[in-house]
Protein backbone atom coordinates (compact mmCIF):
# COMPACT_ATOMS: atom_id res chain seq x y z
CA UNK A 1 0.00 0.00 0.00
CA UNK A 2 2.93 2.35 0.59
CA UNK A 3 3.89 2.14 -3.09
CA UNK A 4 0.61 3.57 -4.45
CA UNK A 5 0.32 7.25 -5.33
CA UNK A 6 -0.40 9.35 -2.26
CA UNK A 7 -1.54 12.93 -2.91
CA UNK A 8 -1.34 15.58 -0.20
CA UNK A 9 -2.84 19.02 -0.72
CA UNK A 10 -1.74 22.11 1.14
CA UNK A 11 1.70 20.54 1.12
CA UNK A 12 3.57 23.85 1.01
CA UNK A 13 2.34 24.93 4.42
CA UNK A 14 3.69 24.09 7.86
CA UNK A 15 1.24 21.26 8.57
CA UNK A 16 1.29 19.99 4.99
CA UNK A 17 5.08 19.89 5.01
CA UNK A 18 5.02 17.96 8.27
CA UNK A 19 2.54 15.50 6.74
CA UNK A 20 4.84 14.92 3.75
CA UNK A 21 7.79 14.38 6.09
CA UNK A 22 5.77 11.87 8.13
CA UNK A 23 4.65 9.96 5.02
CA UNK A 24 8.28 9.70 3.87
CA UNK A 25 9.39 8.50 7.31
CA UNK A 26 6.67 5.84 7.25
CA UNK A 27 8.00 4.46 3.97
CA UNK A 28 5.61 5.90 1.40
CA UNK A 29 7.45 5.99 -1.92
CA UNK A 30 5.09 7.70 -4.40
CA UNK A 31 4.13 11.03 -2.88
CA UNK A 32 2.69 13.96 -4.80
CA UNK A 33 2.68 17.23 -2.86
CA UNK A 34 0.30 19.92 -4.13
CA UNK A 35 -0.12 23.57 -3.15
CA UNK A 36 -1.21 26.79 -4.84
CA UNK A 37 1.82 28.71 -3.53
CA UNK A 38 4.98 29.04 -5.66
CA UNK A 39 7.60 26.43 -4.76
CA UNK A 40 9.97 29.02 -3.32
CA UNK A 41 7.31 29.89 -0.72
CA UNK A 42 6.81 26.30 0.49
CA UNK A 43 7.75 25.66 4.10
CA UNK A 44 9.75 22.58 3.07
CA UNK A 45 10.27 20.43 -0.03
CA UNK A 46 11.81 17.04 -0.59
CA UNK A 47 13.76 15.90 -3.65
CA UNK A 48 12.14 12.45 -3.64
CA UNK A 49 8.59 13.89 -3.72
CA UNK A 50 6.75 15.19 -6.78
CA UNK A 51 5.98 18.83 -5.92
CA UNK A 52 3.24 20.52 -7.97
CA UNK A 53 1.94 24.07 -7.93
CA UNK A 54 -1.75 23.80 -8.79
CA UNK A 55 -4.92 25.76 -8.09
CA UNK A 56 -7.38 23.09 -7.00
CA UNK A 57 -10.27 25.48 -7.62
CA UNK A 58 -9.75 24.54 -11.28
CA UNK A 59 -11.06 21.19 -12.48
CA UNK A 60 -8.13 20.49 -14.82
CA UNK A 61 -5.71 21.13 -11.95
CA UNK A 62 -7.64 18.66 -9.78
CA UNK A 63 -7.41 16.08 -12.55
CA UNK A 64 -3.66 16.72 -12.88
CA UNK A 65 -3.20 16.30 -9.13
CA UNK A 66 -4.63 12.77 -9.15
CA UNK A 67 -3.48 11.62 -12.60
CA UNK A 68 -1.49 8.39 -12.23
CA UNK A 69 0.68 8.79 -15.32
Secondary structure, DSSP 8 states (H G I E B T S, - for coil): -TTS-EEEESTTSHHHHHHHHHHHHTT---EEEEESS-GGG-S---TTSEEEE--TTSHHHHHHHH---
